[in-house]
C-alpha cells in the first residue's frame, strides 16, 4: 500500500489541461501544495520570456504544442544524434481565484533551467542555451516566490539538455503558499540531513574501530558502505551538498551518483563475506577485481557515457547479489553464527536499492517511510557487531567471574525470554480466537477441538510468562506495594467479571458467598486482584464438576479470605513440597508441569509481601481450600464515616464552586466519577479547559441515583475500580438504559491487564484510558467520543426528517381521487376532507420542530385527519374506535402514533377482505399514560414480530418510533400479535414529563 500511495496523488489535485490549471476551488490554506501535473504548453526549440508572450502572442500561438508533465523528450526531439536532447520552453497558467504570495519548487528539471514565475525572473539551475557549447548542466532544485496578479499565476520554465540525459520536466513542480512550500522543502531536507548524519557518523565511528581492530577487516568494509550511502544521500534528492558547496562540479556530481551505489553494493558484499568468514570463490574474486577496476573506469570516462553506465551498473549489482545470495545459502548449511542478521541487513539493503532505482527511473520524491530501510540496515548490523564485540569481551573474562554471574544471567535470560514470548503468544491467542469465531468459514469439529486446545495452551503460556516476570521481580526486590483501603467485595466482583471472558466448564459453578458488609482492607489493588484471579482460575482449572466458592470472614483486625473448590485435590506431602523452598530437580519438574508450581508460588510471594501467609488444605478427591488474611484498614463504621466525610467535602468543593458563564453555556455536560480526589480534580480541570460543563461524583452509587432522574449527560468518564459499586457495575447500569451512541462511556484504569480491558469493553465502555493520563490524550479521547455521539444524533435527526417527509404516493393518489369523487356528490364532505388532508400534510411537511416533544393532542389531531382520509377509501371496511381519556401535560415525540396507526391500516386491515376495526385508547397508570393502538387484522408471524421488536423488519416507521421511545423514555413499544386475531401496540408516556429540559 505504501508503494501504491507513492505513485498516487495523496489528494484529488487539479490537473492541467491545454496549458491551464484551474486551482480556484483548491483550499491552499487547508490542503497545502499541489503538483503541477498535466498538459503544459511547450515551445520546442525556443527559449522564451514573459516579454515574448506580451509582444507576439499570435505568432507564438502557432508554435504552441502540449507536453505531458511529468515526462521527458524521448522520441520528441533530438540533437547531435542523441534522442531526447535539445531545448524548449514550458508554460502553464494557474488560476488561483485569490491574490497571495505563492512559491514554486522544482526538482529533476533535466538538465538545466531558467524560471520566470509570475512575470518575475526567478533564476534557475545551470544555463539553458540553444547551443550545446554554451549550455551548462545542473540538477540543483529551484525555488521561486512571487505574488499572484488578478487571481492568476503565469509560469515559464526554459529547459535544455544535450549530452547528459534526456531533457524535460520529469518530476512535476510543487505549487502553493510560500510557507507550505518552504515547509515541504525543509522537511525533505531534514530527512536527508538525518540520514546523512547517521550514515556519516556510523561510517566514521567504524573507521576508527577498524583502525583499532585490524584483525577484523569486515569493520572497514562496513565503514566504507556507510560512508558511501551517506555521501550518496548528500548529493541526491535535495542535494544538500549544494547548500554549502554550490560550485561543486556537475560532472563529478553526476559520476558520484552512478559510482556510489555500486561502491556501497560491493562494500556490503565484502562485509558479509568477511564477517561470516566465507572463503571467496573464483566467481566472487573475479567480480571484486572487476568491480574495483570498473569504478576506476567510471571516474575517468566522460559524462556522455552516464546513461550507458547506469544500466551496466544495475546488471553488475544484480550479478553480485546473486553470487552473494548463493554463498549465504551455503553458509546457512554450515550454521554460521550471525547469518540471520546478515540476511536481514541484506534484505533492507536490497529494498533500499530497489526504491532508489524506482525513484531514479520515475523521478519520484524520496518517501519518508522508505528512508527507514537504510537506518534499519545500519542498526541491525551495528547490533550484530556489538554482539560480536560483547562476545569477544566476555571470552576475555575469567572463568571465576562467569561462574559467579551464572545464576544472575539465568534469571535475566528468563526475564528477557518472557518479554520476547509475549508477541508470538499473543499472536497465537488472537489467531486461534479468530478461527474459532469465524462464522463464515466454520471449522470442522476435529479441527475446532485442536484449535481450542491451541488457544487454551496459548493463554496458559501467556499467564505463565507473566508469572515468571513477576516472580523474578519479587525475587530481586523490585516489587513495591502501594497499600490503600480496598473493598474486598468490589474486588471479587471485578475479578469474576474479568473471568467471564474465559471459557468455563458449564458443570462448575462460581459462588460469591461474601457477607453484605465487609470492612475495607489494607492492600495493593493490583496485587490483590492478581491473587484472587490466580486462585479462582486455579480452582476452575482443576475442578471437573462442582463449585468454586469465595468466602470472607472478619476476625478482629483481619479478614480471612478463602477460595474453596471441589476439584481433584492434593496430598499433604505435595502441599508441603509445593510451598517449600528446597525441591529436587525431578520434584520441581513434576510440580511445575502440573500447573501449581509457579502460579501458586507467585501468589504465596504476593501474600507474604502483604504481611500474611498463604495456607492450603487439601486431600485427594476432596478439593482444595486456599486461604490468607489481610489487615483491616480501619473499623467499619469509622471507615464508612471517613469515606462519607471525604465524599461530602469533595462534593462541597467540586459542586459549590462558582460556575463561569462559559460553563453554563457549554454545549456538552460531562459526568465524572472517581473516588480519588486528586484524579477527580485533574479530570475536572481538563473538562473545564475544553469549555464543557461537568457533574463530578466520588461514588458509583451517587452516579446511578443521579442518572435515574430526567437529566442525561453527553459523556461519562468513570474510574474502573471504586469501592462498594465498581466502575464496571456503573457502566452496566448505564448500558441497561442508554446505547453506546446515546451515552458514551470512557473508562479510566490504573490496571493494564488484558482481562480487565476486555471486561470493561464487554460491559459497554466505548474507550479506555490508562492512569496516569496525559491531559492532551484525555482531551482527544473526550472530543472523539463527543464527536461520535453528535454524529449519531445527526443520523437520527436525518432519519426523523425522512420519516416526516415520507408520504406514500398511492395515498396521495387515492386521496385526490376521493376528492374528485366528492366534488360531484357531497361538497360539504369535500370541504371536510380537504381540511383533514391539509392537517395531515401540514404535520408531514413540518421538518424542523422547536422541541423534541409535542403535546399528545397535536399527535391525535394528525391521527384523526389520517384516518378520516383513509375511511373515504376503505368505506365500511374500516371502523375506528376512540377510547381516550382527557390527559393534560402529556408530551411525546412527534410522529409517534401516526406511523403505528398507518402500519395497522396498511398491514393489518388492508390485506383483510372484510376489513376490520382499529381501536385507539389511553389510560392512566402509576407509571404514566398508556396509549394503545389495536386492530383485528391479519396479525404478525412470531418470527417477524421478534424482528420488528429488534428493529430489523420494515421501514423507518415503527422502528424509528421504537428507537425514540427507548432513547427518550427508556421504554420500548410493547408489541403483541397473533395471526388471524390482530395486533396491539402499547406506548408508555410519563405524565408530566419535562419536555423543555429534554428538548434542550
MITORPA-409054 format. One record per residue (C-alpha): residue in one letter; x, y, z. Coordinates in steps of 0.1 Angstrom, whole numbers, plus 5000, padded with zeros to 4 digits. Layout:
AXYZ ...
This chain:
X500050005000 X502950245008 X504450184973 X501050234957 X500550564975 X503950664964 X502850654928 X499450814935 X498451174944 X497651194981 X494751434973 X492451474943 X494651754929 X493651964899 X495351864866 X496452104839 X494652094806 X496052264774 X498452484794 X495952594820 X495352474855 X492252574875 X493052574912 X490452834922 X488552564942 X491652434959 X492052554995 X495752614997 X495552705034 X493952385045 X495152135019 X498652255011 X500552244979 X499652094946 X501751914920 X501552084886 X500751774866 X499051754832 X499451934798 X501852224797 X502252454767 X505652364751 X507552574726 X510152344710 X513452504700 X512652834717 X513852994749 X511153244757 X510553514783 X507353684795 X508153974772 X507953744742 X504353644750 X503354004755 X504854124722 X503953844698 X501253624712 X499753534678 X503053414664 X503753204695 X500253064694 X501152894661 X504252734676 X502352604707 X502452234715 X501352054746 X503751834766 X502751594794 X504351664828 X505951464842 X507751334811 X510951364791 X511651434754 X512151074743 X511051044707 X510051414706 X513351594697 X516951514692 X520251704689 X523651584678 X522251234672 X521051194708 X517451124714 X515751354739 X518351634735 X517551994727 X515852294743 X512452444747 X510152644770 X507352514792 X504452744801 X501552704825 X498852954836 X497452874871 X494053014880 X494153074918 X491053274925 X492753504950 X495853714954 X498553604978 X502253524979 X502953184962 X506052974956 X507252724931 X509652434939 X511152234910 X513251924912 X514651704885 X514351954856 X516851794833 X519251924829 X519352304830 X516652554836 X515652914839 X512353004857 X510053304852 X507453294880 X504553544880 X506353754854 X509553784876 X512953644866 X513553384894 X516853254882 X517452884877 X519852594878 X522652564852 X522552764819 X520052664792 X521152754757 X520352694721 X523952574716 X525552274732 X528752464735 X527352744758 X524952514777 X525852444813 X524152144830 X522952134866 X520451934886 X520052164917 X516452214929 X514952564921 X512752774943 X510853084932 X508453324950 X506053584936 X502753744943 X499753644921 X498053904900 X494353924894 X493953564907 X496353414881 X500053304881 X502053264848 X504853014850 X507652994823 X510552734825 X513352734800 X514852384797 X517852254778 X519751924778 X522351804753 X525051544761 X523951404795 X520451284800 X517151324781 X515651664789 X512251754802 X510251814834 X510551454847 X509051544881 X506151784884 X506952114902 X505252194935 X503052504938 X501452654969 X501552914996 X505153015004 X505152885039 X503752545028 X506352505000 X509152605024 X507852355050 X507952075024 X511452165013 X512652195049 X511051865059 X512651685029 X516051845038 X515651745074 X515151385065 X518151395042 X520351555069 X519251305095 X520151015071 X523451185061 X524351245097 X523550895108 X525450735080 X528550955082 X528750925120 X528450545118 X530950545089 X533550745108 X532950555140 X533550225124 X536550365105 X538050445139 X537150095151 X538749945121 X542050125129 X541949965164 X540749625154 X542949555124 X542249185126 X538649235118 X538649365082 X534849355079 X534649665101 X536449875074 X534149735046 X531149835067 X532650175073 X533050225035 X529450115030 X528150375055 X530250655041 X529150575005 X525450585015 X525950905034 X527751075005 X525250954980 X522351105001 X524451425003 X524251464965 X520851314959 X517251424964 X517551774979 X521351784970 X522251915005 X525851944992 X524752244971 X523852445002 X527452475014 X529252394981 X527152554953 X530052544928 X530652174931 X531452044895 X528351894879 X530451634861 X531751484893 X528251514909 X526851304881 X529651054883 X529351014920 X525550944916 X526450644895 X529650534913 X528550554950 X525650304948 X528050054931 X530650114958 X528150064986 X526949734969 X530449604965 X531549705001 X528449545017 X529149214999 X532749235011 X531549295046 X529248995045 X532048775033 X534548895058 X532148885088 X530948535081 X534448405073 X533348275039 X536148175016 X536048374984 X535148174953 X536748234919 X533548404908 X533448644936 X537148724935 X536848794898 X533849014904 X535649204932 X538649274910 X536449374880 X534349594903 X537249794916 X538549834880 X535149934868 X534850204895 X538250354884 X536950344848 X533850534857 X535950804873 X537950874840 X535150824814 X533451134801 X529851204813 X528351134779 X528550764788 X526550814820 X523250674807 X525050364794 X526950314827 X523750334846 X522250014831 X525649834833 X525749914870 X522349764875 X523449444858 X526649414877 X524949484910 X522349214903 X525248964895 X526949044927 X523749004946 X523148664931 X526648544939 X526548664975 X523048524980 X524348184968 X527248194992 X524948295021 X522747995013 X525747775016 X526647945048 X523247855062 X524047485057 X527247545078 X525147715105 X527348025106 X526748255135 X525248595127 X523948475093 X520448585100 X521548935108 X523448955076 X520548825056 X518249075074 X520649365066 X520949245030 X517149245027 X517049605039 X519849705015 X518149534985 X514849714995 X516650054996 X518349964963 X515049884946 X513550204959 X516450404946 X516150254912 X512450314910 X512850674923 X515650744897 X513750584868 X510350754876 X511851074890 X509951054923 X510451214956 X512051014983 X509150905006 X509850945043 X508650595051 X511150445026 X514150615043 X513850385072 X515450085053 X519050225053 X518750305090 X517449965098 X520249815079 X522850005098 X521249945132 X520849575125 X524549535116 X525549755145 X523749525169 X525349235152 X528849375155 X528149485191 X527249135198 X530549015183 X532449275204 X530549165235 X531348805229 X535048885224 X534949085257 X533248805275 X535848555263 X538548765279 X536848745313 X537948485338 X536148155345 X535548255381 X533648575372 X531448385347 X530548125374 X529648385399 X527348565374 X525848245361 X522748245383 X522048615376 X522448555339 X519948275340 X517348495357 X517948775332 X517648535304 X514348415318 X513048775321 X514148865286 X512748545272 X509448615289 X509248955274 X510148825239 X507548555242 X504748795247 X504448895210 X504248535195 X502048415223 X499548705217 X499648625180 X498748255187 X495948355211 X494448615187 X494748405156 X493248095172 X490448315187 X489748455152 X489548105138 X487147985165 X484848295160 X484848285122 X481248215113 X481748255076 X484247965074 X483447745104 X486047485114 X485347115113 X484746955147 X488146775149 X489947095138 X487947305162 X489047085191 X492647125181 X492347505178 X490547525212 X493447325227 X495947555210 X494047865223 X493947725258 X497647635258 X498547985244 X496548155272 X498247935298 X501648005284 X500948385284 X499848365321 X502948165329 X505248425312 X503648705332 X504148495364 X507748435355 X508448815351 X506648895384 X508448615402 X511748745390 X510949105401 X509848985435 X513048775439 X515249075434 X513149315455 X511849515425 X508249485435 X506849755458 X503349755472 X501050065472 X498949995502 X495550165504 X492050085517 X490449835493 X486849705491 X487249325490 X483649265478 X484049505449 X487449345440 X485948995440 X483049115417 X485649285395 X487648965392 X484548755384 X483648995356 X487148955342 X486848575344 X483648595324 X485648625292 X487448295299 X485747975287 X484447805319 X483147445323 X479347455325 X479347195352 X481347425375 X479547695395 X481248005409 X479748115442 X480248455458 X479448395495 X480848725508 X478848895535 X476849205526 X479149435546 X482849395550 X485449635563 X488049765539 X491449605540 X494949755535 X496249605503 X497649685469 X494749685445 X496649545415 X498349265435 X495149175454 X493349135421 X496248915408 X496048695439 X492248645436 X492348595399 X495148325401 X493448135429 X489948135414 X491248045379 X493347765395 X490147625412 X488247645379 X491047465361 X491247165384 X487547125391 X485746905366 X482346925383 X481147115414 X481847465425 X484447725434 X483347945463 X484848265476 X484348345513 X485548625536 X485248645574 X486048945596 X488148845627 X489149125650 X491749325630 X492049095600 X489848955573 X490248585563 X489748535526 X489348175513 X488848015479 X487447665480 X486947425451 X485747065447 X488446965424 X490946685424 X492846795455 X496446735465 X498146515491 X499646685521 X503246595510 X502646765477 X501447085495 X504547075518 X506847045488 X504847305468 X505347575495 X508947465503 X511947645490 X514147335485 X513047105458 X514946845438 X515146895400 X512746595395 X510246725421 X510347075406 X509646945371 X506746735385 X505047015404 X505547295380 X504447095349 X501347015368 X500547385368 X500647455405 X504247545408 X504947895395 X501448045398 X500847945434 X504448025443 X503848375429 X500648415449 X502548295480 X505148565475 X502548835469 X500648735501 X503848745521 X504549095508 X501249195524 X502549065557 X500448745556 X500748375548 X499148165522 X497747835536 X496347535517 X494147255530 X493546965506 X493146595502 X493046385470 X489446385457 X488146635483 X489146965467 X491347235479 X490947545502 X493447835498 X493248105525 X495148415536 X494548715558 X494649085552 X494749365578 X491649575582 X492249935572 X490050085599 X486949985619 X483949955597 X481950255609 X484950475611 X486050395576 X482550445563 X482250775582 X485750875568 X484650795533 X481350985536 X483051295551 X485651295524 X482951255498 X480851535513 X483851765515 X484851685479 X481351745467 X481152075485 X484452175470 X483552055435 X479852135432 X479552465450 X482452635433 X481052925412 X480452835376 X481653075349 X479553195320 X481452965296 X480552655317 X476852755319 X476652805281 X478752505272 X477452265245 X478251945265 X477951815300 X480451555312 X479751315341 X482951245361 X483050965386 X486250875406 X486850805442 X490350955441 X490151335449 X493451425431 X492451235399 X488951385400 X490351735402 X492651675373 X489851555351 X487651855361 X490552085350 X490751905317 X486951925311 X486852295321 X489852375297 X487652235269 X484852475279 X482452195289 X480152175319 X480751885344 X479051695371 X481651535394 X480951255419 X483051035441 X481050715441 X479150505416 X476050495439 X475650865436 X476050855398 X473450575395 X470950785416 X471651105396 X471250915363 X467850775373 X466451135370 X465451305338 X468851455332 X471351295309 X475051385304 X476751385270 X479651165282 X480550975313 X484250945324 X484350665350 X487150505371 X487350135368 X488050045405 X485850225431 X484650105464 X481149945470 X479949975434 X482749935408 X483050125376 X482049805357 X478749795376 X478150165369 X478850115332 X476549815331 X473750025347 X474250295321 X474150045293 X470849905306 X469250235297 X471450405271 X473150275240 X476850325230 X475950625209 X473450785233 X475850805263 X479450725255 X481550595284 X485250655288 X486750415314 X489850505333 X492050245349 X495450215365 X495449845355 X496849725322 X495649365323 X494149225291 X491149065310 X490349395327 X490249585294 X488049315277 X485749315307 X485249685306 X484549675268 X482149385273 X480149585299 X479749865273 X482650105276 X483450295244 X487050365252 X489750305279 X492550535290 X495250435315 X496250635346 X498350835350 X497051015319 X498351295297 X495851585297 X496251615259 X495351245254 X492351275277 X491151585258 X491551405225 X489551095238 X486751315251 X486451515219 X486451205198 X483651035218 X481551355218 X482051385180 X480851025176 X477751105198 X476951415178 X477351225145 X474950965158 X472351225168 X472551385134 X471951055118 X468851005139 X467651355130 X468151285093 X466050975098 X463451175115 X463351425087 X462951145063 X460151005083 X458351345084 X458751385047 X457651035038 X454251055021 X453250745003 X452550824966 X449550594963 X448050764995 X448051104978 X446750944946 X443850784963 X443151104983 X442951304951 X440651054935 X438351074966 X438351454964 X437351444928 X434551194936 X433251404964 X433151714942 X430251554923 X428451424953 X428951604986 X430551944987 X430351965025 X432151635028 X434651765002 X435452075024 X435851855054 X438151615036 X440251895023 X440652025058 X441751685070 X444251655042 X445551995050 X446051905086 X447851585075 X450151755050 X450952045074 X452251795101 X454151585075 X455851885059 X457052035093 X460651925090 X462052125119 X460452125154 X461552375181 X461152095206 X461851725207 X458451665222 X454951785212 X451651765232 X449551455228 X446551645214 X448751765184 X449651405175 X446051295179 X444951565155 X447251425129 X446051065135 X442351175132 X443051355099 X444851055085 X442050805095 X439351035081 X441051035047 X441650655048 X437950595057 X437050765024 X439050495006 X438150195028 X434550295034 X432750045057 X435749815057 X437550045082 X435950125116 X437750355141 X437150355178 X438450615202 X438650545239 X440650845251 X440750995285 X441451365290 X445151395296 X446951715303 X450651785301 X451351465282 X454251505258 X455651255233 X457951255203 X456351395170 X455151135146 X454850865172 X451250745169 X450650825132 X453250575119 X451850305142 X448250375131 X449350385094 X451050045099 X447849905114 X445750025084 X448149925056 X449449595070 X446749485094 X443349595080 X444349635043 X445149275035 X441849155051 X439049145025 X436249215050 X438149495067 X438349555104 X438449785134 X441250005148 X440950105184 X442950385199 X442750405236 X444550565266 X444650505303 X446550645332 X448650415354 X451150475382 X453950495357 X452350745333 X449850735303 X449550415283 X448450465247 X447350155228 X446750115191 X444949775184 X443549625153 X441749295145 X443649255112 X445748965098 X448348975126 X452148925125 X454048605125 X456148525156 X459548555138 X458548875121 X457349015154 X460748945170 X462449115141 X460149415144 X461049445181 X464749425172 X464249695145 X465449475116 X462049445099 X460149705079 X461050065071 X461750365092 X458250405107 X457750165136 X461450115140 X462050495144 X459250535169 X460550235190 X464150375189 X462950725201 X460750585228 X463750385242 X466050685239 X463850955255 X461650755279 X463750435284 X460750225274 X460350045241 X456949985224 X455149685238 X454149475208 X451649185209 X450249005179 X448648675169 X447948555133 X444348595123 X443448775155 X445249115153 X447949325166 X448349555196 X451049815202 X451350005235 X453350315243 X454150435279 X454350815282 X455350955316 X452751215325 X454251555333 X457551475316 X459651785315 X459651845277 X461652165280 X464652005296 X464651715273 X464451925242 X467352145252 
